[in-house]
């Protein structure tokens, strides 16, 4: 709460927890993302550990995380940038490592599930000698899904049902079910 107040946020961490708890009850398979700044002026190791606890408790599917840097025109620009850069960097790496582990754990629950994907284009991570027509898309909650497609028509902009076979913290890998 001290850091939120220093950031001129007008809510408390308890409110944030409660809003997410309610949302998860209504959308248990939804994707949850957030932005996190580490090394904000005045951040102590205790403050950082509270941020790590937030990550553990709320188990975000995706986190955009950054080390604090002063930005002209913001209220925080006037604050002393008193957290050393090496401390910011170390905290950011610790935070991002755990955030990615949690994202992968969250994505594992989708293995075997059939999901609807909006195809966005050719996959940049699934190119192989057999086919250059592998594609990627996103689920309704924004998860990236890569899957092979050798069909005759362009699927870009189309909704496709896929079955998830593998998961990492960054993306799901799927196939079009033969019974689809």
Secondary structure by P-SEA (a helix, b strand, c coil): caaaaaacccccaaaaaaaaaaaaaacccbbbbbccccccccccaaaaaaaaaaaaaaccccccccccccccccccccccccccaaaaaaaaaaaaaaaaaaaaaaacccccbbbbbbccccccccccccccccbbbbcccbbbbbbbbbcccccccbbbbbbbccccccbbbbcccccc
